[in-house]
């Protein structure tokens, strides 16, 4: 979509078309063309404050890129509401607590898109895990692998497994380690990105507070 003249100071669209804004767009649909002309934009909410913190900005970028790349073409109210709710939660979050919120929101969206990891039972044999059992997170297999199955993936201690389950379940109070964020990024790249490069994932681990 093209917003002609939007960068001009006196243009009515100037200052409205910022990252993460929400609103109603009016555009001229040209059939058999990939680009359409934006004629008006009614702002509902701006979220410029997300740019003040790298972790919140990166988390919002990942959420939006996942929707742009992987959401179906048909309208999906649940996915839209999940995205908007995630952006608003990040906007209002204390930057010191944003790390867990980012990870939990991304895992939730990944699950809604149909790529939920197996974290309650072994992805290989289906056995439930013991409470003090060290297991491996096998990115390619799609979840946790117990110690009795062939060794593959990154070893996680019991506390890390507990944190991972909490994050996948939506607990935003957990502060994930850099390794857990790296596993999240690797999981998305392997299972969800479908060959596309989700550029914001490159910054996920560096956006640390």
MARVEXGU-240498 format. One record per atom (N, C-alpha, C): x, y, z; atom name; residue in one letter; residue number from 1. Coordinates in steps of 0.05 Angstrom, whole numbers, padded with zeros to 5 digits. Each point is the difference from the previous one (the first is absolute). Example, Ala and Ser with C-alpha at 12.3 -4.5 7.8 and 13.67 -1.06 7.14 Angstrom:
% MARVEXGU-240498
ATOM     xx     yy     zz  a r   k
ATOM  00264 -00114  00156  N A   1
ATOM -00018  00024  00000 CA A   1
ATOM  00018  00024  00000  C A   1
ATOM -00007  00021 -00014  N S   2
ATOM  00016  00024  00001 CA S   2
ATOM -00015  00022  00014  C S   2
***
This chain:
% MARVEXGU-240498
ATOM     xx     yy     zz  a r   k
ATOM  00017 -00024  00000  N X   1
ATOM -00017  00024  00000 CA X   1
ATOM  00018  00025  00000  C X   1
ATOM -00008  00020 -00016  N X   2
ATOM  00015  00025 -00002 CA X   2
ATOM -00015  00022  00014  C X   2
ATOM  00014  00015  00017  N X   3
ATOM -00012  00024  00012 CA X   3
ATOM  00015  00024 -00012  C X   3
ATOM -00012  00010 -00022  N X   4
ATOM  00013  00022 -00015 CA X   4
ATOM  00002  00025  00017  C X   4
ATOM  00025  00011  00001  N X   5
ATOM  00004  00025  00014 CA X   5
ATOM -00001 -00001  00030  C X   5
ATOM  00001 -00024  00012  N X   6
ATOM -00003 -00003  00029 CA X   6
ATOM  00023  00013  00015  C X   6
ATOM  00023  00002 -00013  N X   7
ATOM  00023  00012  00014 CA X   7
ATOM  00001  00030  00000  C X   7
ATOM -00018  00012 -00015  N X   8
ATOM -00002  00029 -00001 CA X   8
ATOM -00013  00011  00026  C X   8
ATOM  00012  00020  00012  N X   9
ATOM -00010  00010  00026 CA X   9
ATOM -00030  00008  00000  C X   9
ATOM -00010  00010 -00022  N X  10
ATOM -00027  00010 -00001 CA X  10
ATOM -00020 -00021 -00010  C X  10
ATOM  00010 -00023 -00007  N X  11
ATOM -00018 -00022 -00009 CA X  11
ATOM -00017 -00010  00023  C X  11
ATOM -00025 -00006 -00005  N X  12
ATOM -00018 -00009  00022 CA X  12
ATOM  00008 -00027  00012  C X  12
ATOM  00017 -00015 -00015  N X  13
ATOM  00009 -00026  00011 CA X  13
ATOM  00027  00002  00014  C X  13
ATOM  00012  00024 -00001  N X  14
ATOM  00026  00004  00013 CA X  14
ATOM -00002 -00005  00030  C X  14
ATOM  00018 -00017  00011  N X  15
ATOM  00000 -00005  00028 CA X  15
ATOM -00019 -00022  00009  C X  15
ATOM -00018 -00009 -00018  N X  16
ATOM -00019 -00021  00008 CA X  16
ATOM  00010 -00028 -00005  C X  16
ATOM  00015 -00003 -00022  N X  17
ATOM  00008 -00026 -00009 CA X  17
ATOM  00027 -00008  00013  C X  17
ATOM -00001 -00004  00026  N X  18
ATOM  00024 -00009  00015 CA X  18
ATOM -00003 -00029  00007  C X  18
ATOM  00023 -00013  00007  N X  19
ATOM -00002 -00029  00008 CA X  19
ATOM -00019 -00004  00023  C X  19
ATOM -00016 -00022 -00003  N X  20
ATOM -00018 -00010  00021 CA X  20
ATOM -00025  00017  00004  C X  20
ATOM -00006  00020 -00017  N X  21
ATOM -00024  00015  00003 CA X  21
ATOM -00024 -00017 -00008  C X  21
ATOM -00023  00007  00011  N X  22
ATOM -00025 -00014 -00006 CA X  22
ATOM -00020  00020 -00011  C X  22
ATOM -00015 -00007 -00021  N X  23
ATOM -00019  00018 -00010 CA X  23
ATOM -00016 -00012 -00023  C X  23
ATOM -00017  00016 -00012  N X  24
ATOM -00016 -00007 -00023 CA X  24
ATOM  00011  00012 -00025  C X  24
ATOM  00008 -00016 -00019  N X  25
ATOM  00012  00009 -00025 CA X  25
ATOM -00021  00001 -00023  C X  25
ATOM  00002  00021 -00016  N X  26
ATOM -00016  00002 -00024 CA X  26
ATOM  00019  00000 -00024  C X  26
ATOM -00004 -00017 -00019  N X  27
ATOM  00018 -00001 -00022 CA X  27
ATOM -00015 -00007 -00026  C X  27
ATOM  00013  00007 -00022  N X  28
ATOM -00011 -00006 -00026 CA X  28
ATOM  00010 -00027 -00010  C X  28
ATOM -00019 -00018 -00003  N X  29
ATOM  00007 -00027 -00008 CA X  29
ATOM  00003 -00002 -00031  C X  29
ATOM  00023 -00008 -00009  N X  30
ATOM  00005 -00003 -00029 CA X  30
ATOM  00003 -00030 -00005  C X  30
ATOM -00019 -00011 -00013  N X  31
ATOM  00001 -00029 -00006 CA X  31
ATOM  00024 -00007 -00018  C X  31
ATOM  00010 -00024  00005  N X  32
ATOM  00023 -00010 -00015 CA X  32
ATOM  00025  00016  00006  C X  32
ATOM  00001  00015  00022  N X  33
ATOM  00024  00014  00008 CA X  33
ATOM  00007 -00007  00028  C X  33
ATOM  00026  00000  00006  N X  34
ATOM  00010 -00006  00027 CA X  34
ATOM  00000  00024  00018  C X  34
ATOM  00002  00024 -00011  N X  35
ATOM  00001  00024  00016 CA X  35
ATOM -00026  00016 -00004  C X  35
ATOM -00010  00011  00022  N X  36
ATOM -00024  00016  00000 CA X  36
ATOM  00006  00026  00014  C X  36
ATOM -00015  00021 -00006  N X  37
ATOM  00005  00026  00010 CA X  37
ATOM -00017  00006  00025  C X  37
ATOM  00014  00007  00022  N X  38
ATOM -00014  00007  00025 CA X  38
ATOM -00010  00028 -00002  C X  38
ATOM -00026  00004  00005  N X  39
ATOM -00011  00027 -00003 CA X  39
ATOM -00006  00013  00027  C X  39
ATOM -00004 -00016  00021  N X  40
ATOM -00007  00011  00027 CA X  40
ATOM  00007 -00020  00021  C X  40
ATOM  00005  00010  00024  N X  41
ATOM  00006 -00018  00022 CA X  41
ATOM -00011  00013  00026  C X  41
ATOM -00019 -00014  00013  N X  42
ATOM -00012  00009  00025 CA X  42
ATOM  00014 -00014  00023  C X  42
ATOM  00015  00016  00015  N X  43
ATOM  00016 -00011  00022 CA X  43
ATOM -00018 -00009  00024  C X  43
ATOM  00005 -00025  00009  N X  44
ATOM -00013 -00010  00025 CA X  44
ATOM  00019  00002  00023  C X  44
ATOM  00025 -00010 -00004  N X  45
ATOM  00020  00001  00022 CA X  45
ATOM  00028  00000 -00012  C X  45
ATOM  00016  00018  00011  N X  46
ATOM  00028  00000 -00008 CA X  46
ATOM  00016 -00013  00023  C X  46
ATOM  00023 -00012 -00008  N X  47
ATOM  00016 -00014  00020 CA X  47
ATOM  00030  00007 -00003  C X  47
ATOM  00005  00026 -00004  N X  48
ATOM  00028  00009 -00004 CA X  48
ATOM  00018 -00006  00024  C X  48
ATOM -00012 -00002  00024  N X  49
ATOM  00016 -00004  00024 CA X  49
ATOM  00014 -00027  00000  C X  49
ATOM -00009 -00019 -00017  N X  50
ATOM  00014 -00025 -00002 CA X  50
ATOM  00028  00003 -00010  C X  50
ATOM  00005  00022 -00014  N X  51
ATOM  00027  00004 -00010 CA X  51
ATOM  00020  00010  00021  C X  51
ATOM -00010  00005  00024  N X  52
ATOM  00018  00010  00021 CA X  52
ATOM  00015 -00023  00014  C X  52
ATOM -00007 -00025 -00005  N X  53
ATOM  00012 -00022  00013 CA X  53
ATOM  00005 -00023 -00020  C X  53
ATOM  00025 -00009 -00002  N X  54
ATOM  00007 -00019 -00021 CA X  54
ATOM -00015 -00027  00003  C X  54
ATOM -00003 -00010  00024  N X  55
ATOM -00014 -00026  00004 CA X  55
ATOM -00029  00002 -00008  C X  55
ATOM -00014  00021  00008  N X  56
ATOM -00028  00003 -00007 CA X  56
ATOM -00004  00004 -00030  C X  56
ATOM  00018  00017 -00012  N X  57
ATOM -00001  00005 -00028 CA X  57
ATOM  00005 -00026 -00016  C X  57
ATOM  00020 -00016  00008  N X  58
ATOM  00006 -00025 -00013 CA X  58
ATOM -00023 -00020  00002  C X  58
ATOM -00012 -00002  00024  N X  59
ATOM -00022 -00018  00004 CA X  59
ATOM -00024  00008 -00018  C X  59
ATOM -00006  00025 -00001  N X  60
ATOM -00022  00010 -00017 CA X  60
ATOM  00006 -00006 -00030  C X  60
ATOM  00025  00003 -00008  N X  61
ATOM  00008 -00005 -00027 CA X  61
ATOM -00003 -00030 -00007  C X  61
ATOM  00007 -00018  00018  N X  62
ATOM -00003 -00028 -00005 CA X  62
ATOM -00029 -00007 -00003  C X  62
ATOM -00017  00010  00018  N X  63
ATOM -00029 -00006 -00002 CA X  63
ATOM -00011  00009 -00027  C X  63
ATOM  00007  00024 -00008  N X  64
ATOM -00011  00011 -00026 CA X  64
ATOM  00011 -00016 -00024  C X  64
ATOM  00026 -00007  00001  N X  65
ATOM  00011 -00015 -00022 CA X  65
ATOM -00012 -00028 -00003  C X  65
ATOM -00006 -00012  00023  N X  66
ATOM -00012 -00027  00000 CA X  66
ATOM -00028  00002 -00013  C X  66
ATOM -00015  00020  00006  N X  67
ATOM -00026  00004 -00011 CA X  67
ATOM  00002  00005 -00030  C X  67
ATOM  00018  00018 -00008  N X  68
ATOM  00003  00007 -00028 CA X  68
ATOM  00008 -00024 -00017  C X  68
ATOM  00018 -00017  00011  N X  69
ATOM  00010 -00022 -00015 CA X  69
ATOM -00018 -00025  00000  C X  69
ATOM -00013 -00005  00023  N X  70
ATOM -00012 -00026  00004 CA X  70
ATOM -00030  00000  00003  C X  70
ATOM -00012  00023  00006  N X  71
ATOM -00029  00000  00004 CA X  71
ATOM -00015 -00006 -00027  C X  71
ATOM -00023 -00013  00001  N X  72
ATOM -00015 -00005 -00024 CA X  72
ATOM -00010  00025 -00013  C X  72
ATOM -00005 -00001 -00026  N X  73
ATOM -00010  00024 -00014 CA X  73
ATOM -00028  00007  00009  C X  73
ATOM -00016 -00020  00008  N X  74
ATOM -00027  00006  00009 CA X  74
ATOM  00001  00014  00028  C X  74
ATOM -00020  00017  00005  N X  75
ATOM -00001  00014  00026 CA X  75
ATOM -00001 -00021  00023  C X  75
ATOM  00016  00006  00021  N X  76
ATOM  00001 -00018  00023 CA X  76
ATOM -00001  00018  00025  C X  76
ATOM -00024  00002  00012  N X  77
ATOM -00004  00018  00022 CA X  77
ATOM  00017 -00007  00024  C X  77
ATOM  00003 -00026  00005  N X  78
ATOM  00016 -00009  00023 CA X  78
ATOM  00029  00008 -00003  C X  78
ATOM  00012 -00004 -00023  N X  79
ATOM  00027  00008 -00004 CA X  79
ATOM  00004  00030  00002  C X  79
ATOM -00019  00015 -00012  N X  80
ATOM  00002  00029  00001 CA X  80
ATOM -00002  00010  00029  C X  80
ATOM -00019 -00010  00015  N X  81
ATOM -00003  00008  00028 CA X  81
ATOM  00025 -00008  00016  C X  81
ATOM  00011 -00023 -00006  N X  82
ATOM  00024 -00009  00014 CA X  82
ATOM  00024  00019 -00005  C X  82
ATOM  00002  00008 -00025  N X  83
ATOM  00022  00019 -00008 CA X  83
ATOM -00004  00027  00014  C X  83
ATOM -00024  00011 -00001  N X  84
ATOM -00005  00026  00012 CA X  84
ATOM  00004 -00001  00030  C X  84
ATOM -00010 -00021  00012  N X  85
ATOM  00003 -00003  00029 CA X  85
ATOM  00029 -00003  00008  C X  85
ATOM  00016 -00014 -00016  N X  86
ATOM  00028 -00002  00005 CA X  86
ATOM  00015  00026 -00002  C X  86
ATOM -00007  00016 -00021  N X  87
ATOM  00013  00026 -00004 CA X  87
ATOM -00007  00019  00023  C X  87
ATOM -00025 -00001  00009  N X  88
ATOM -00009  00018  00022 CA X  88
ATOM  00014 -00009  00026  C X  88
ATOM  00002 -00026  00004  N X  89
ATOM  00014 -00010  00025 CA X  89
ATOM  00029  00009  00000  C X  89
ATOM  00013 -00002 -00023  N X  90
ATOM  00028  00009 -00001 CA X  90
ATOM  00003  00030  00004  C X  90
ATOM -00019  00015 -00011  N X  91
ATOM  00000  00029  00003 CA X  91
ATOM -00002  00008  00029  C X  91
ATOM -00016 -00014  00015  N X  92
ATOM -00005  00007  00028 CA X  92
ATOM  00019 -00013  00020  C X  92
ATOM  00017 -00018 -00010  N X  93
ATOM  00017 -00016  00018 CA X  93
ATOM  00024  00017  00011  C X  93
ATOM  00008 -00006  00024  N X  94
ATOM  00024  00011  00011 CA X  94
ATOM  00023 -00012 -00015  C X  94
ATOM  00018  00017 -00011  N X  95
ATOM  00023 -00011 -00016 CA X  95
ATOM  00016 -00021  00015  C X  95
ATOM  00002  00002  00027  N X  96
ATOM  00015 -00019  00015 CA X  96
ATOM -00013 -00028  00000  C X  96
ATOM -00026 -00001 -00006  N X  97
ATOM -00014 -00026  00001 CA X  97
ATOM -00009 -00008 -00029  C X  97
ATOM  00011  00014 -00020  N X  98
ATOM -00010 -00005 -00027 CA X  98
ATOM  00010 -00026 -00012  C X  98
ATOM  00022 -00010  00010  N X  99
ATOM  00013 -00024 -00012 CA X  99
ATOM -00019 -00024  00001  C X  99
ATOM -00011 -00005  00023  N X 100
ATOM -00019 -00023  00003 CA X 100
ATOM -00025  00004 -00016  C X 100
ATOM -00010  00025  00000  N X 101
ATOM -00025  00006 -00015 CA X 101
ATOM  00005 -00005 -00030  C X 101
ATOM  00022  00009 -00010  N X 102
ATOM  00006 -00005 -00028 CA X 102
ATOM  00001 -00029 -00007  C X 102
ATOM  00014 -00016  00016  N X 103
ATOM  00002 -00029 -00006 CA X 103
ATOM -00027 -00014  00002  C X 103
ATOM -00016  00007  00021  N X 104
ATOM -00026 -00013  00003 CA X 104
ATOM -00019  00007 -00022  C X 104
ATOM  00000  00026 -00009  N X 105
ATOM -00018  00008 -00021 CA X 105
ATOM  00008 -00013 -00027  C X 105
ATOM  00026 -00002 -00005  N X 106
ATOM  00008 -00013 -00025 CA X 106
ATOM -00007 -00029  00000  C X 106
ATOM  00005 -00014  00022  N X 107
ATOM -00007 -00029  00001 CA X 107
ATOM -00030 -00003 -00004  C X 107
ATOM -00016  00018  00012  N X 108
ATOM -00029 -00002 -00003 CA X 108
ATOM -00009  00003 -00029  C X 108
ATOM  00012  00020 -00013  N X 109
ATOM -00007  00004 -00029 CA X 109
ATOM  00009 -00023 -00017  C X 109
ATOM  00024 -00010  00005  N X 110
ATOM  00010 -00023 -00015 CA X 110
ATOM -00019 -00024  00003  C X 110
ATOM -00010 -00004  00025  N X 111
ATOM -00019 -00022  00005 CA X 111
ATOM -00026  00004 -00015  C X 111
ATOM -00010  00025  00000  N X 112
ATOM -00025  00006 -00015 CA X 112
ATOM  00003 -00005 -00030  C X 112
ATOM  00024  00005 -00010  N X 113
ATOM  00005 -00004 -00028 CA X 113
ATOM  00004 -00029 -00008  C X 113
ATOM -00002 -00018  00021  N X 114
ATOM  00001 -00028 -00005 CA X 114
ATOM  00027 -00014  00004  C X 114
ATOM  00018  00013  00014  N X 115
ATOM  00027 -00011  00004 CA X 115
ATOM  00007 -00003  00030  C X 115
ATOM -00019 -00008  00016  N X 116
ATOM  00004 -00002  00029 CA X 116
ATOM  00021 -00022  00005  C X 116
ATOM  00020  00005  00018  N X 117
ATOM  00020 -00021  00006 CA X 117
ATOM -00012 -00020  00020  C X 117
ATOM  00011 -00024  00000  N X 118
ATOM -00007 -00020  00020 CA X 118
ATOM  00017  00004  00025  C X 118
ATOM -00012  00008  00022  N X 119
ATOM  00015  00005  00024 CA X 119
ATOM -00010 -00016  00024  C X 119
ATOM -00021 -00015 -00003  N X 120
ATOM -00010 -00016  00023 CA X 120
ATOM  00008 -00029 -00002  C X 120
ATOM  00003 -00010 -00024  N X 121
ATOM  00008 -00028 -00004 CA X 121
ATOM  00023 -00001 -00020  C X 121
ATOM  00015 -00022  00000  N X 122
ATOM  00022 -00003 -00019 CA X 122
ATOM -00010  00001 -00028  C X 122
ATOM  00012  00016 -00017  N X 123
ATOM -00008  00002 -00028 CA X 123
ATOM  00005 -00026 -00015  C X 123
ATOM  00017 -00017  00011  N X 124
ATOM  00007 -00025 -00014 CA X 124
ATOM -00017 -00023  00009  C X 124
ATOM  00001 -00006  00027  N X 125
ATOM -00014 -00024  00010 CA X 125
ATOM -00027  00007  00013  C X 125
ATOM -00005  00025  00006  N X 126
ATOM -00026  00008  00013 CA X 126
ATOM  00000 -00004  00030  C X 126
ATOM  00022 -00006  00012  N X 127
ATOM  00001 -00004  00029 CA X 127
ATOM  00000  00027  00015  C X 127
ATOM -00017  00002  00021  N X 128
ATOM  00001  00025  00017 CA X 128
ATOM  00027  00002  00014  C X 128
ATOM  00009  00024  00005  N X 129
ATOM  00026  00004  00012 CA X 129
ATOM -00002 -00001  00030  C X 129
ATOM  00022 -00009  00013  N X 130
ATOM  00002  00001  00029 CA X 130
ATOM  00005  00029  00009  C X 130
ATOM -00006  00005  00025  N X 131
ATOM  00003  00028  00010 CA X 131
ATOM  00029  00009  00002  C X 131
ATOM  00019 -00018  00002  N X 132
ATOM  00028  00008  00003 CA X 132
ATOM  00016 -00010 -00024  C X 132
ATOM -00013 -00007 -00021  N X 133
ATOM  00014 -00012 -00023 CA X 133
ATOM  00012  00021 -00018  C X 133
ATOM  00025 -00003 -00007  N X 134
ATOM  00012  00018 -00020 CA X 134
ATOM -00007 -00011 -00028  C X 134
ATOM -00010  00017 -00017  N X 135
ATOM -00008 -00008 -00027 CA X 135
ATOM  00013  00018 -00021  C X 135
ATOM -00005 -00007 -00025  N X 136
ATOM  00011  00016 -00022 CA X 136
ATOM -00023  00013 -00016  C X 136
ATOM  00005  00025 -00009  N X 137
ATOM -00018  00013 -00018 CA X 137
ATOM  00009 -00004 -00028  C X 137
ATOM -00014 -00017 -00015  N X 138
ATOM  00007 -00007 -00027 CA X 138
ATOM -00016  00018 -00019  C X 138
ATOM  00013  00020 -00011  N X 139
ATOM -00013  00019 -00018 CA X 139
ATOM -00013 -00014 -00024  C X 139
ATOM  00015 -00017 -00012  N X 140
ATOM -00010 -00013 -00025 CA X 140
ATOM -00023 -00018  00006  C X 140
ATOM  00000 -00015  00023  N X 141
ATOM -00022 -00018  00006 CA X 141
ATOM -00024  00015  00010  C X 141
ATOM  00004  00025  00010  N X 142
ATOM -00023  00016  00008 CA X 142
ATOM -00007  00000  00029  C X 142
ATOM  00020 -00006  00017  N X 143
ATOM -00006  00002  00029 CA X 143
ATOM  00021 -00014  00017  C X 143
ATOM -00008 -00007  00024  N X 144
ATOM  00018 -00012  00020 CA X 144
ATOM  00003 -00030 -00005  C X 144
ATOM  00024 -00010  00003  N X 145
ATOM  00006 -00028 -00003 CA X 145
ATOM  00011 -00011  00026  C X 145
ATOM -00011 -00023  00010  N X 146
ATOM  00008 -00011  00026 CA X 146
ATOM  00028 -00012 -00002  C X 146
ATOM  00011 -00006  00024  N X 147
ATOM  00027 -00011  00001 CA X 147
ATOM  00002 -00028 -00009  C X 147
ATOM -00023 -00014 -00002  N X 148
ATOM  00001 -00028 -00009 CA X 148
ATOM  00001 -00003 -00031  C X 148
ATOM -00007  00022 -00014  N X 149
ATOM -00001 -00001 -00029 CA X 149
ATOM  00027  00009 -00012  C X 149
ATOM  00005 -00006 -00025  N X 150
ATOM  00026  00007 -00012 CA X 150
ATOM  00007  00030  00005  C X 150
ATOM  00025  00004  00007  N X 151
ATOM  00009  00027  00007 CA X 151
ATOM  00000  00019 -00024  C X 151
ATOM -00015  00021  00003  N X 152
ATOM -00001  00021 -00021 CA X 152
ATOM -00012  00025  00012  C X 152
ATOM  00012  00023 -00007  N X 153
ATOM -00010  00025  00010 CA X 153
ATOM  00016  00012  00022  C X 153
ATOM -00009  00022  00011  N X 154
ATOM  00014  00015  00021 CA X 154
ATOM -00010 -00010  00027  C X 154
ATOM  00020 -00007  00018  N X 155
ATOM -00007 -00010  00027 CA X 155
ATOM -00011  00023  00017  C X 155
ATOM -00022 -00005  00013  N X 156
ATOM -00013  00019  00018 CA X 156
ATOM -00003 -00013  00028  C X 156
ATOM  00007  00015  00021  N X 157
ATOM -00004 -00009  00027 CA X 157
ATOM -00029  00002  00008  C X 157
ATOM -00007 -00012  00023  N X 158
ATOM -00028  00001  00009 CA X 158
ATOM -00012  00028  00002  C X 158
ATOM  00016  00019  00010  N X 159
ATOM -00010  00027  00003 CA X 159
ATOM -00005  00013 -00027  C X 159
ATOM  00017 -00005 -00019  N X 160
ATOM -00003  00011 -00027 CA X 160
ATOM -00025 -00012 -00014  C X 160
ATOM -00005 -00026  00005  N X 161
ATOM -00024 -00013 -00011 CA X 161
ATOM -00025  00012  00012  C X 161
ATOM  00001  00005  00026  N X 162
ATOM -00023  00012  00014 CA X 162
ATOM -00005  00028 -00012  C X 162
ATOM  00021  00016 -00004  N X 163
ATOM -00003  00027 -00011 CA X 163
ATOM -00011 -00002 -00029  C X 163
ATOM  00010 -00019 -00016  N X 164
ATOM -00009 -00002 -00027 CA X 164
ATOM -00030 -00007 -00001  C X 164
ATOM -00009 -00018  00016  N X 165
ATOM -00028 -00007  00001 CA X 165
ATOM -00017  00024  00008  C X 165
ATOM  00010  00015  00020  N X 166
ATOM -00015  00024  00009 CA X 166
ATOM -00002  00020 -00023  C X 166
ATOM  00022  00005 -00014  N X 167
ATOM -00001  00019 -00022 CA X 167
ATOM -00019 -00008 -00022  C X 167
ATOM  00002 -00026 -00008  N X 168
ATOM -00018 -00010 -00020 CA X 168
ATOM -00029  00002  00009  C X 168
ATOM -00005 -00003  00026  N X 169
ATOM -00027  00002  00011 CA X 169
ATOM -00009  00029  00004  C X 169
ATOM  00017  00020 -00005  N X 170
ATOM -00008  00028  00002 CA X 170
ATOM  00009  00014  00025  C X 170
ATOM  00016 -00012  00016  N X 171
ATOM  00009  00013  00025 CA X 171
ATOM  00021  00022 -00007  C X 171
ATOM -00007  00025  00005  N X 172
ATOM  00018  00022 -00007 CA X 172
ATOM  00019  00008  00022  C X 172
ATOM -00001 -00014  00023  N X 173
ATOM  00017  00007  00023 CA X 173
ATOM  00027 -00013 -00002  C X 173
ATOM  00004 -00019 -00019  N X 174
ATOM  00025 -00014 -00003 CA X 174
ATOM  00020  00018 -00016  C X 174
ATOM  00025  00001  00010  N X 175
ATOM  00020  00014 -00016 CA X 175
ATOM  00017 -00021 -00014  C X 175
ATOM -00004 -00004 -00026  N X 176
ATOM  00014 -00021 -00014 CA X 176
ATOM  00030  00008 -00004  C X 176
ATOM  00016 -00021 -00001  N X 177
ATOM  00028  00004 -00005 CA X 177
ATOM  00005  00006 -00030  C X 177
ATOM  00024  00008 -00006  N X 178
ATOM  00007  00005 -00028 CA X 178
ATOM -00002 -00026 -00016  C X 178
ATOM  00007 -00023  00013  N X 179
ATOM -00001 -00025 -00014 CA X 179
ATOM -00029 -00007 -00006  C X 179
ATOM -00019  00006  00019  N X 180
ATOM -00028 -00006 -00006 CA X 180
ATOM -00011  00017 -00022  C X 180
ATOM  00009  00025 -00002  N X 181
ATOM -00008  00017 -00022 CA X 181
ATOM  00011 -00010 -00026  C X 181
ATOM  00025 -00010  00001  N X 182
ATOM  00012 -00011 -00024 CA X 182
ATOM -00015 -00025 -00010  C X 182
ATOM -00009 -00017  00019  N X 183
ATOM -00016 -00023 -00008 CA X 183
ATOM -00027  00008 -00012  C X 183
ATOM -00012  00021  00011  N X 184
ATOM -00025  00010 -00011 CA X 184
ATOM  00004  00009 -00029  C X 184
ATOM  00022  00015 -00004  N X 185
ATOM  00005  00010 -00027 CA X 185
ATOM  00006 -00023 -00019  C X 185
ATOM  00016 -00020  00009  N X 186
ATOM  00006 -00023 -00017 CA X 186
ATOM -00025 -00016 -00007  C X 186
ATOM -00018 -00003  00020  N X 187
ATOM -00025 -00015 -00004 CA X 187
ATOM -00017  00014 -00022  C X 187
ATOM -00002  00026  00002  N X 188
ATOM -00016  00015 -00020 CA X 188
ATOM  00013 -00003 -00028  C X 188
ATOM  00026  00003 -00002  N X 189
ATOM  00013 -00002 -00025 CA X 189
ATOM -00004 -00028 -00013  C X 189
ATOM  00001 -00021  00016  N X 190
ATOM -00002 -00027 -00011 CA X 190
ATOM -00029 -00007 -00007  C X 190
ATOM -00019  00007  00018  N X 191
ATOM -00027 -00010 -00004 CA X 191
ATOM -00019  00019 -00012  C X 191
ATOM  00003  00026  00004  N X 192
ATOM -00021  00019 -00007 CA X 192
ATOM  00007  00019 -00023  C X 192
ATOM  00026  00006 -00004  N X 193
ATOM  00006  00021 -00019 CA X 193
ATOM -00003 -00008 -00029  C X 193
ATOM -00002 -00026 -00006  N X 194
ATOM -00006 -00010 -00027 CA X 194
ATOM  00020  00011 -00021  C X 194
ATOM  00025  00002  00008  N X 195
ATOM  00020  00009 -00019 CA X 195
ATOM  00004  00030  00001  C X 195
ATOM -00019  00015  00012  N X 196
ATOM  00004  00029  00002 CA X 196
ATOM  00019  00007  00023  C X 196
ATOM  00014  00021 -00003  N X 197
ATOM  00017  00010  00021 CA X 197
ATOM -00015  00019  00018  C X 197
ATOM -00006 -00008  00024  N X 198
ATOM -00013  00019  00020 CA X 198
ATOM  00022  00017  00011  C X 198
ATOM  00004  00023 -00012  N X 199
ATOM  00024  00017  00007 CA X 199
ATOM  00001  00008  00029  C X 199
ATOM -00023  00005  00012  N X 200
ATOM  00001  00009  00028 CA X 200
ATOM  00010 -00022  00019  C X 200
ATOM  00000 -00025 -00008  N X 201
ATOM  00011 -00021  00016 CA X 201
ATOM  00030  00003  00004  C X 201
ATOM  00013  00013 -00020  N X 202
ATOM  00029  00004  00002 CA X 202
ATOM  00008  00018  00023  C X 202
ATOM -00019  00016  00010  N X 203
ATOM  00005  00019  00021 CA X 203
ATOM -00011 -00009  00027  C X 203
ATOM -00014 -00023  00000  N X 204
ATOM -00014 -00008  00025 CA X 204
ATOM  00019 -00004  00023  C X 204
ATOM  00022 -00013 -00005  N X 205
ATOM  00019 -00006  00022 CA X 205
ATOM  00016  00025  00008  C X 205
ATOM  00004  00019 -00018  N X 206
ATOM  00016  00023  00006 CA X 206
ATOM -00017  00021  00015  C X 206
ATOM -00026 -00002 -00001  N X 207
ATOM -00018  00020  00013 CA X 207
ATOM -00004 -00008  00029  C X 207
ATOM  00022  00001  00016  N X 208
ATOM  00000 -00009  00027 CA X 208
ATOM  00003  00023  00019  C X 208
ATOM -00014 -00002  00023  N X 209
ATOM  00002  00021  00020 CA X 209
ATOM  00010 -00012  00026  C X 209
***
